[in-house]
Amino acid sequence: MKYIDKALRKQQGEAVVTEFLNCFYRRKGTYPQDFYKAFSEEIDDAHGHVKYHQRLKNEVLMPEQEGRCCYCMRNLQKSGKATVEHIMPNHAADKKELDEYRSRPTELDGLPHPDDFKSMNPVVYPPHPHSIAYQNLVLSCDGDIFKENSRPVCCNLKRRHTFLHPFILYHDIEEKFFYTEDGMAEWTDDPEPPESKGNAMRILGLNIPVLRMIRRIWFFCNDNNLHPERDGKETILNTMIGYLASSNLTEEEINMLLNFKKDKYWNLLLEYDVFAGIRHC
């Protein structure tokens, strides 16, 4: 897990959102009913047809996260599917739903609900309404692991609108988040136990068997001076299977490991190349 410092590109990110709001207001004489929907649509401005949503993704969010999913750290450029994740849920019914996020010492503090934003007299920004505020937006994979238009199993679309502690904005997240040798992801400050529905790893699906095995293979490679792209599928899997033959692997773990002999699993493994530089505890 990587800390996302929303202060570093704050000026650039806020400039895109401000330009959108000014452009929309000049054309309509009012602000949109649904800020995020309007932000995602094409709009005329002095430069022609612009999608501010796409500009923010490409020019700010993608380089800010070094092209990785904010949660599972999948390579978004290799996977080809990046979704915009609202840290504070987009369609919060009222400002009270946001209070638990805004009370924390992060860049979310002070972001208004859209209804509050529109009631400001005069309207002065930033801060921008939370549904389009740069500080509230990050990139996530869509959770469709094999790109087969199947049900999302992790990250943004798995979470949906569930309350989630904004831990990717916590300065100490990299000290409090670790991976075990067998691929488990753990956030030590999570107030909810692993078996709870409110546990962050369960909400995000970060410990589903396929993601655990992906990390486990990368960690095995790191520990044994191997690399998937250099040494190849057969060498790595045969070495790993031989090494683990005497360990107490469950039948489920054995079957999951064998799945990586299939190209679609192996190609998925390569989309998690960030783990070449991450050590297990």
Disulfide bonds with the S-S distance in Angstrom:
none
